[in-house]
């Protein structure tokens, strides 16, 4: 479970599947190469980074009509589930830029060991 492709809070439902997986897969390959190069054996997102990403996903979504809908995009298909955007609506280029910044910032927002 080190990395998870095509999952929640990614651009999964708002992008072409192969393009999304290619972007994510390329990042994973580059991340593993950087981990090896820098002799990092452990990598986990901090709780603060997770909340910041959720905030970004929500902020972008709030500029759309999605929050006003009762759809699976907002998790409304699961009774009792809190409603929130489940997909990154900022587009694949911005998503890739956001992810790439973590590599160039030495995995800022991650616990490393």
C-alpha positions as CSV (number, residue, x, y, z in Angstrom):
1,X,0.0,0.0,0.0
2,X,2.9,2.4,-0.5
3,X,1.2,4.3,-3.3
4,X,-2.4,4.3,-4.6
5,X,-3.2,5.1,-8.2
6,X,-6.5,6.5,-9.4
7,X,-7.9,7.1,-6.0
8,X,-9.9,9.6,-4.0
9,X,-9.0,13.3,-4.2
10,X,-7.1,12.8,-7.4
11,X,-8.5,14.0,-10.8
12,X,-9.8,10.5,-11.5
13,X,-13.4,11.1,-12.5
14,X,-12.5,14.4,-14.2
15,X,-9.7,13.2,-16.5
16,X,-8.9,10.6,-19.0
17,X,-8.1,7.4,-17.0
18,X,-4.8,6.5,-18.8
19,X,-3.6,10.1,-18.7
20,X,-4.3,10.3,-15.0
21,X,-2.6,7.0,-14.2
22,X,0.4,7.9,-16.4
23,X,0.8,11.2,-14.4
24,X,0.6,9.4,-11.1
25,X,2.7,6.4,-12.2
26,X,5.5,8.8,-13.4
27,X,5.4,10.6,-10.1
28,X,5.7,7.3,-8.2
29,X,8.6,6.1,-10.3
30,X,10.4,9.5,-9.7
31,X,9.5,9.5,-6.0
32,X,11.0,6.0,-5.6
33,X,14.1,7.0,-7.4
34,X,14.5,10.1,-5.1
35,X,13.9,7.9,-2.0
36,X,16.6,5.6,-3.1
37,X,19.0,8.4,-4.0
38,X,18.4,10.2,-0.7
39,X,18.5,6.9,1.3
40,X,15.0,7.4,2.6
41,X,13.3,4.2,3.7
42,X,10.0,5.6,5.1
43,X,7.6,8.1,3.7
44,X,4.2,9.1,5.1
45,X,2.1,12.2,4.6
46,X,1.7,14.3,7.7
47,X,-1.8,14.9,9.1
48,X,-1.3,18.6,8.3
49,X,-0.4,17.9,4.7
50,X,-3.4,15.6,4.3
51,X,-5.7,18.4,5.7
52,X,-4.1,21.0,3.4
53,X,-4.7,18.8,0.3
54,X,-8.3,18.2,1.4
55,X,-8.7,22.0,1.8
56,X,-7.3,22.6,-1.7
57,X,-9.6,19.9,-3.2
58,X,-12.6,21.5,-1.4
59,X,-11.6,25.1,-2.4
60,X,-11.4,24.2,-6.1
61,X,-14.7,22.3,-5.9
62,X,-16.5,25.1,-4.1
63,X,-16.0,27.2,-7.3
64,X,-18.1,24.7,-9.2
65,X,-21.7,23.5,-9.1
66,X,-20.7,20.1,-7.6
67,X,-21.3,21.1,-4.0
68,X,-24.9,21.8,-4.8
69,X,-25.6,18.4,-6.3
70,X,-26.6,15.2,-4.7
71,X,-24.1,13.0,-6.6
72,X,-21.4,10.4,-6.0
73,X,-18.9,13.1,-6.8
74,X,-19.8,14.5,-3.4
75,X,-20.2,11.1,-1.7
76,X,-23.9,11.5,-1.6
77,X,-24.5,7.9,-2.8
78,X,-23.4,6.5,0.6
79,X,-26.1,7.1,3.3
80,X,-24.7,8.8,6.4
81,X,-21.4,9.7,4.7
82,X,-20.3,13.3,5.2
83,X,-20.6,15.2,1.9
84,X,-17.3,16.3,0.4
85,X,-15.7,16.5,-3.0
86,X,-14.1,13.1,-3.8
87,X,-12.2,14.2,-7.0
88,X,-9.6,16.9,-7.7
89,X,-11.5,19.4,-10.1
90,X,-8.4,21.6,-10.9
91,X,-7.4,19.7,-14.0
92,X,-4.6,17.3,-14.7
93,X,-1.9,19.9,-15.5
94,X,-2.4,21.7,-12.1
95,X,-2.7,18.3,-10.3
96,X,0.6,17.2,-11.8
97,X,2.2,20.6,-10.9
98,X,1.0,20.2,-7.3
99,X,2.4,16.7,-7.0
100,X,5.7,17.5,-8.7
101,X,6.3,20.3,-6.2
102,X,6.6,17.7,-3.4
103,X,9.6,16.1,-5.2
104,X,11.3,19.4,-5.8
105,X,10.6,20.5,-2.2
106,X,12.3,17.4,-0.8
107,X,8.9,15.8,0.1
108,X,7.6,18.7,2.1
109,X,4.6,17.6,4.1
110,X,5.9,14.1,4.5
111,X,7.5,12.3,7.5
112,X,10.8,10.7,6.2
113,X,13.1,8.2,7.8
